[in-house]
């Protein structure tokens, strides 16, 4: 694996996109264009922004910008997970596991950002 695919934060975030899609399958139909759609978009945003940022790694400020967007998407998903539990759509344990994974991704993104020379 080369490029962005070699980044562990990319691989973890990609796997979480798949997990998020699986989780949203259990949502009621009336949530298809609300919580489900938003969770999918936010989940996809993380690896997409990591990849796009990596393509601009020669410019650390731009790279950091895309990683910041990815980090924001992680937090967005955490809010949606909490909402899904509050509404009875997700089991607390499943949502907590996903929350923890996104929290780890945020920390990994922070580590990559801290290593950039700006």
C-alpha positions as CSV (number, residue, x, y, z in Angstrom):
1,X,0.0,0.0,0.0
2,X,1.3,3.4,-0.9
3,X,0.2,7.0,-0.5
4,X,-2.9,7.7,1.6
5,X,-3.8,4.0,1.7
6,X,-0.7,3.4,3.7
7,X,-1.9,5.6,6.5
8,X,-3.4,3.7,9.4
9,X,-5.9,6.6,10.0
10,X,-7.1,6.2,6.5
11,X,-7.6,2.5,6.8
12,X,-9.4,2.8,10.1
13,X,-11.7,5.5,8.8
14,X,-12.5,3.5,5.7
15,X,-13.4,0.5,7.8
16,X,-15.7,2.8,9.8
17,X,-17.5,3.9,6.7
18,X,-18.4,0.3,6.0
19,X,-19.5,-0.1,9.7
20,X,-21.5,3.1,9.5
21,X,-23.3,1.9,6.4
22,X,-24.1,-1.4,8.2
23,X,-25.4,0.5,11.3
24,X,-27.7,2.7,9.3
25,X,-29.4,-0.2,7.6
26,X,-31.4,-0.7,10.9
27,X,-32.8,2.8,10.9
28,X,-36.4,3.3,10.1
29,X,-37.4,4.3,6.6
30,X,-38.4,7.8,7.8
31,X,-34.8,8.4,8.8
32,X,-33.4,7.5,5.3
33,X,-33.0,11.2,4.3
34,X,-32.2,12.5,7.8
35,X,-30.0,10.6,10.3
36,X,-29.0,7.8,7.9
37,X,-28.0,10.1,5.0
38,X,-26.1,12.5,7.3
39,X,-24.2,9.7,9.0
40,X,-23.2,8.2,5.7
41,X,-22.0,11.6,4.4
42,X,-20.1,12.4,7.5
43,X,-18.5,8.9,7.6
44,X,-17.4,9.1,4.0
45,X,-16.1,12.6,4.6
46,X,-13.3,11.3,6.9
47,X,-11.4,9.1,4.5
48,X,-12.2,11.3,1.5
49,X,-10.7,14.3,3.2
50,X,-7.7,12.3,4.4
51,X,-7.1,11.2,0.8
52,X,-7.6,14.7,-0.7
53,X,-5.4,16.3,2.0
54,X,-2.7,13.7,1.3
55,X,-2.7,14.7,-2.4
56,X,-1.7,18.2,-1.2
57,X,0.9,17.1,1.4
58,X,3.5,19.4,-0.2
59,X,1.5,22.2,1.2
60,X,1.2,21.5,4.9
61,X,-1.4,24.2,5.5
62,X,-3.7,22.7,2.9
63,X,-3.1,19.2,4.2
64,X,-4.0,20.3,7.7
65,X,-7.2,22.0,6.4
66,X,-8.5,18.7,5.0
67,X,-7.5,16.8,8.1
68,X,-9.4,19.4,10.2
69,X,-12.5,18.8,8.1
70,X,-12.1,15.0,8.6
71,X,-11.8,15.6,12.3
72,X,-14.9,17.7,12.3
73,X,-16.8,14.9,10.5
74,X,-15.7,12.4,13.3
75,X,-17.3,14.7,15.9
76,X,-20.4,15.0,13.7
77,X,-20.8,11.3,13.6
78,X,-20.5,11.1,17.4
79,X,-23.4,13.5,17.8
80,X,-25.5,11.4,15.4
81,X,-24.6,8.2,17.3
82,X,-25.7,9.8,20.5
83,X,-28.9,11.0,18.9
84,X,-29.5,7.5,17.5
85,X,-29.2,6.0,21.0
86,X,-31.5,8.7,22.5
87,X,-34.2,7.9,19.9
88,X,-33.8,4.1,20.4
89,X,-32.4,3.5,16.9
90,X,-29.0,2.1,18.1
91,X,-28.0,-0.2,20.9
92,X,-25.9,1.7,23.4
93,X,-23.1,-0.9,23.1
94,X,-22.9,-0.7,19.3
95,X,-23.0,3.1,19.3
96,X,-20.4,3.3,22.1
97,X,-18.0,1.0,20.1
98,X,-18.5,3.2,17.0
99,X,-18.0,6.3,19.1
100,X,-14.8,4.9,20.5
101,X,-13.5,4.1,17.0
102,X,-14.2,7.7,15.9
103,X,-12.6,9.1,19.0
104,X,-9.5,7.1,18.1
105,X,-9.6,8.4,14.6
106,X,-9.8,11.9,15.9
107,X,-6.7,11.3,18.0
108,X,-4.9,9.8,15.1
109,X,-5.8,12.8,12.9
110,X,-4.5,15.1,15.7
111,X,-1.2,13.2,15.7
112,X,-0.8,13.5,11.9
113,X,-1.6,17.2,12.1
114,X,0.9,17.7,15.0
115,X,3.6,16.2,12.8
116,X,3.1,18.7,10.0
117,X,5.6,21.4,9.7
118,X,3.7,24.6,9.3
